[in-house]
């Protein structure tokens, strides 16, 4: 990504998010998903900080887009 996410990053993140949510149960509702749009990997945490901690251990130095699980429409939280 390198800075502000582009529209293409958002579109890709939403596709990854929807695909990943298909395999999650209702117990994951409300959790935060960190999305690496370069690899398609997703990481879950109870907060944005938790999701980032898990994601950055696996992909240090990467930027992630964050969305909340359990919404009919992806709920963007932030990117860094």
Residue frames as qw, qx, qy, qz and C-alpha x, y, z in Angstrom:
[[0.000, 0.887, 0.462, 0.000, 0.00, 0.00, 0.00],
 [0.511, 0.062, -0.016, 0.857, 2.57, 2.57, 1.05],
 [0.077, -0.021, 0.084, -0.993, 0.56, 5.40, 2.63],
 [0.563, 0.190, 0.289, -0.750, -3.13, 6.05, 2.17],
 [0.491, 0.173, 0.848, 0.099, -5.03, 3.04, 0.80],
 [0.173, 0.135, -0.486, -0.846, -6.19, 3.45, -2.79],
 [0.738, 0.105, 0.053, -0.665, -9.65, 2.66, -4.06],
 [0.723, 0.271, -0.620, -0.140, -8.18, -0.54, -5.49],
 [0.162, 0.213, -0.828, 0.493, -6.89, -1.45, -2.00],
 [0.483, 0.000, 0.435, -0.760, -10.40, -0.95, -0.56],
 [0.803, 0.210, -0.252, -0.497, -12.02, -3.10, -3.23],
 [0.594, 0.269, -0.750, 0.109, -9.48, -5.87, -2.73],
 [0.042, -0.178, 0.740, -0.647, -9.79, -5.66, 1.08],
 [0.651, 0.033, 0.221, -0.725, -13.56, -5.93, 0.90],
 [0.812, 0.225, -0.458, -0.283, -13.35, -9.05, -1.28],
 [0.407, 0.248, -0.799, 0.367, -10.82, -10.64, 1.07],
 [0.280, -0.137, 0.552, -0.774, -12.98, -9.66, 4.07],
 [0.774, 0.070, -0.010, -0.630, -16.17, -11.16, 2.63],
 [0.760, 0.236, -0.602, -0.065, -14.41, -14.39, 1.64],
 [0.245, 0.238, -0.774, 0.533, -12.77, -14.73, 5.08],
 [0.440, -0.122, 0.403, -0.793, -16.07, -14.05, 6.91],
 [0.788, 0.053, -0.400, -0.466, -17.72, -16.99, 5.15],
 [0.697, 0.056, -0.689, 0.187, -15.66, -19.37, 7.28],
 [0.047, 0.206, -0.581, 0.786, -16.20, -17.54, 10.58],
 [0.295, -0.513, -0.806, 0.016, -18.91, -18.46, 13.06],
 [0.214, -0.839, -0.270, -0.421, -21.15, -16.01, 14.93],
 [0.693, -0.617, -0.156, 0.339, -18.84, -16.15, 17.94],
 [0.558, 0.006, 0.142, 0.818, -16.43, -13.98, 15.93],
 [0.050, 0.825, 0.388, 0.408, -18.98, -11.15, 15.52],
 [0.312, -0.950, -0.027, -0.016, -17.62, -7.86, 16.76],
 [0.727, -0.375, 0.258, 0.514, -13.97, -8.86, 16.43],
 [0.204, 0.866, -0.238, -0.390, -11.57, -6.85, 14.30],
 [0.884, 0.218, 0.301, 0.283, -10.00, -8.25, 11.16],
 [0.118, -0.747, 0.397, 0.520, -6.66, -6.91, 9.94],
 [0.829, 0.480, 0.285, 0.031, -6.31, -7.45, 6.19],
 [0.337, -0.501, 0.509, 0.613, -3.05, -7.58, 4.26],
 [0.665, 0.635, 0.115, -0.374, -4.14, -6.70, 0.73],
 [0.228, 0.666, -0.666, -0.247, -0.77, -7.76, -0.70],
 [0.025, 0.211, -0.977, 0.018, -1.03, -11.38, 0.47],
 [0.606, -0.269, -0.494, -0.562, -4.76, -11.76, 1.15],
 [0.450, -0.139, -0.785, 0.402, -4.02, -12.87, 4.71],
 [0.410, -0.683, -0.143, -0.587, -6.35, -11.92, 7.55],
 [0.373, 0.050, -0.710, 0.595, -5.72, -11.68, 11.27],
 [0.447, -0.685, -0.440, -0.370, -8.32, -11.45, 14.05],
 [0.283, 0.050, -0.575, 0.766, -8.20, -9.62, 17.36],
 [0.154, -0.672, -0.682, 0.245, -10.64, -8.35, 19.94],
 [0.003, 0.890, 0.078, -0.450, -9.50, -4.77, 19.27],
 [0.580, 0.800, -0.138, 0.062, -7.73, -3.02, 16.42],
 [0.123, -0.779, 0.602, -0.123, -4.56, -3.05, 18.51],
 [0.725, -0.202, 0.653, -0.086, -4.86, -6.81, 19.14],
 [0.817, 0.514, 0.260, 0.011, -5.43, -7.53, 15.44],
 [0.344, 0.878, -0.319, 0.095, -2.47, -5.34, 14.53],
 [0.406, -0.633, 0.654, -0.088, -0.23, -7.11, 17.08],
 [0.818, 0.067, 0.572, 0.009, -1.04, -10.52, 15.57],
 [0.687, 0.711, 0.135, 0.066, -0.70, -9.25, 11.99],
 [0.163, 0.907, -0.378, 0.091, 2.55, -7.37, 12.53],
 [0.596, -0.470, 0.651, 0.020, 4.20, -10.40, 14.16],
 [0.788, 0.262, 0.541, 0.133, 3.48, -12.36, 10.99],
 [0.532, 0.627, 0.277, 0.497, 4.07, -9.54, 8.50],
 [0.398, -0.640, -0.133, 0.644, 6.33, -6.96, 10.16],
 [0.175, -0.326, 0.284, 0.885, 6.43, -3.57, 8.48],
 [0.047, 0.387, 0.758, 0.523, 3.26, -4.15, 6.46],
 [0.303, 0.007, 0.147, -0.942, 0.21, -1.92, 6.38],
 [0.011, 0.305, 0.952, -0.021, -3.24, -3.34, 7.07],
 [0.386, -0.296, -0.229, -0.843, -6.85, -2.40, 6.54],
 [0.046, 0.067, 0.859, -0.505, -9.11, -3.08, 9.52],
 [0.503, -0.240, -0.407, -0.724, -12.77, -4.11, 9.39],
 [0.443, -0.181, 0.646, -0.594, -15.24, -5.27, 12.01],
 [0.163, -0.056, -0.960, -0.221, -16.61, -8.82, 11.66],
 [0.026, 0.441, 0.847, -0.297, -20.34, -9.45, 11.83],
 [0.242, 0.535, 0.100, -0.803, -21.70, -6.54, 9.85],
 [0.697, 0.553, 0.453, -0.057, -23.86, -6.83, 6.74],
 [0.510, 0.820, -0.083, 0.247, -21.55, -4.34, 5.11],
 [0.711, 0.025, -0.294, 0.638, -17.85, -4.07, 5.87],
 [0.284, -0.951, -0.119, 0.000, -17.27, -1.46, 8.55],
 [0.611, 0.495, -0.254, 0.563, -13.97, 0.29, 7.91],
 [0.599, -0.738, -0.179, 0.253, -12.04, 1.11, 11.04],
 [0.094, -0.910, 0.319, 0.248, -8.68, 2.27, 9.80],
 [0.891, 0.371, -0.081, 0.247, -5.49, 1.48, 7.98],
 [0.139, -0.891, 0.433, -0.008, -1.86, 1.64, 9.00]]
